[in-house]
Amino acid sequence: MPCAVANPITPPPPPSRFITPRGFPDSPSGGYAPGIVKCPSDKSMIRQASSISSNEKDWVTERHTVTDKALTDFLNRAAMVDFDVASFMHGYSPSIGLAFSGGGYRAMLNGAGVLKAFDSRTDGTTRPNHMGGLLQSATYIAGLSGGSWMLGSVMVNNFTTVQALQDSKELWDLRDSILAPEGTLKVFDTADYYKELHDEVTSKENAGWDVSVTDYWARALARQFLEDNGAPAVTYSSIAKTDAFTNFEMPFPIIVADGRHPGELIISTNATVFEFNPLEMGSFDPTLYAFTTLEYIGTNVTNGVPNNADRCTRGFDNAGFLMGTSSSLFNVALLKLTTSGLTGILRQFAEDVLRGLSADDADIASYSPNPFYKVNPQINPSADDEVLTLVDGGLDGQNIPLNPLIQPVRNLDVVFAVDSSADTSNWPNGTSLVATYARSLSPMQNNTKFPAIPDWNTFVNLGLNTRPTFFGCNASNITHSSSFTKDTVLPPLIVYIPNHPYTYMSNTSTTTMEYTREERDSMIWNGYNVATMGNGTVEQNWPACAACAIVRRGEEKRGRTQTEQCNWCFAKYCWDGTRNDTMPSGPVQYTLLIAQKSAGTRVVQSGEILFPATAAAAAAMVLGLMM
């Protein structure tokens, strides 16, 4: 059974780290502007979404040669009782997904702490009561909005470590807001910064491509997350050329955004969910059901065929632009520079830079030409639009990027869903899972199964938002069948991991744009403790129980009985269908689970929980969950 509990208060001393060379500067222009190249020999860049691409399938097969060994090591370390790891892994390769929610820097930092805990490269993470190796065991990883900032920082920088990003002198320095990185008193330095942004974005516009507020937001973001002054020429598709990707050392990274027409109100049951991965961009949803080659988006195409075989675009899929698209909700903050916060010459400069960018539909990112022009016109509402407009991936209420990971064609066994949403007093209350479950009952989900999820009140009343909870523990309850084989495709078990105060009050506002190094590191360390349940201080059986969740689908497919230990874990962590939808009588107060020795940390007091009383209020709550 579990060994001695590690100290959850003091982080292990960080090793000396460096950030290895990041994704490649693939834009032919050498800068932020895309460039023109000869088109590839394949006539069409479009495929239907009835499967994953052949390239992804081949990559995943090779990735499993790495994850099988890593998962075997993880399961052997997890203090499982009476479980034969070698027998389970023989002839079976479980697929694990990691999903990181949106929520601004709060989500980025909490997610970073969780990822750090899952990473066997972090010192101490392979000791008893820790979770190191889960990252190395994962096949897929997805992020949206603030979660995409963390994912992009790690993956585009050639699968670096969170510790390396913390140690970096160039990246993840959050002491000054990216809206005024030199401070509003350093007027001319900040003016130079905005001029750099303006020059980069203008270069794209002058080269013939539409720009939007998202371009400015993305170039500002990239300076915090990507080396070489925001890596203006580095593309997301260039991840596929990095050593970590070609050697199958990293999970397959996915960024999520939503499709939205100007002026349209989107919710989980009507939004088209788009994904970006290093190979493709597209959607499994019945309102598109197609993918295109990411490297060549920005090309003038008709039904996926270039209009001119000698003029294809490369460099449009700028890594920062994709991260900015997934977090475009923050565009409004950039536009507000012209009305508040700046004075004198700096305000005038901001007005000059942003002049002509409308506040109407400010959250939209412009993908022009539309990569899916004339594609599937019978189902695609944007088929006749010359511009594809995308927005923040959490604006449909699905603030955890589960959609790409629950697709049957990817056949995942389990998804660890990290929720850093701001549903109530800047803590999560399951709203995102509720939205995804509601979508699973609608035609938009295209018959993709998802486990039943209780209402917000039940989450709070049963404390499901304060600790890890398993959903979909028995696949037969979802499929309404128990006749499985090794090759049966089952919906993944969901391991819900909500942000919660272990060592730090990590419920900072989504709009908080500045963190001292101490605050940043305290947020990350709290996320580490969220992932490990305080390194066993709160629950020393947690690694074994997480392991039981990982192996569950493999057991079901092969008719294997759970061990007594896993039965105990499932009785403790599985939602058993109990509901308590009574409105809580008053505000829920959260306190630190573990004493915090660090002095001078910012403590955000918890307030009253807001519960929507009407459908309209519920919709407003969902749409505002990240604010």
Helices and strands as residue ranges (DSSP letters): E 35-37, E 46-48, H 54-77, H 85-89, E 96-100, H 104-118, H 134-137, E 140-143, H 146-156, H 162-167, H 187-206, H 213-225, H 227-230, G 237-241, H 243-246, E 252-259, E 272-276, E 280-283, E 290-293, G 294-296, E 301-302, E 305-306, E 312-314, H 319-326, G 328-330, H 331-335, G 336-338, H 344-354, E 365-367, E 388-392, G 403-405, E 414-419, H 431-440, G 443-445, H 456-461, E 469-471, H 476-479, E 493-498, H 517-532, H 542-557, H 564-573, H 615-623
